[in-house]
Amino acid sequence: MTPASGGIKIPFTEHLGVQLVEMNKERAVVSLQKRPELLNSWGATHGGVIMTMLDLVMSWAVRGHYGVVGGVLTIDLSVGFMKGSFGDKVTAEGRVLHGGKSTAFCESEVRDDKGALLAKAIGTFKLLSDKERKNA
């Protein structure tokens, strides 16, 4: 898949400015440039933005792992924050740890532009069939 959007339009993450950098069978990577409207009251990238990146990169990892450009639904997401992000850019990487027929177990992490670990997540995702996507 090509970086940019991978053929899928996700208006919310486009609004945030999250960019797909890489997606293949092994992993997915997204990045985001710091902007004032994405910061919290003390000048760090807002935790909700970080959580969105963790969730998004795992869904891209699922698409890359299965080789699909279809719907992926988050079933469960658990996030641990380690450090605030004060750099100019944050990057998230996601991987599928185990993929079944329609369910994938994933992990992801976000790092700042100096490589410091900011947050980690684990998540469970479901591949949606065409019929399920229309009813989701």
Disulfide bonds with the S-S distance in Angstrom:
none
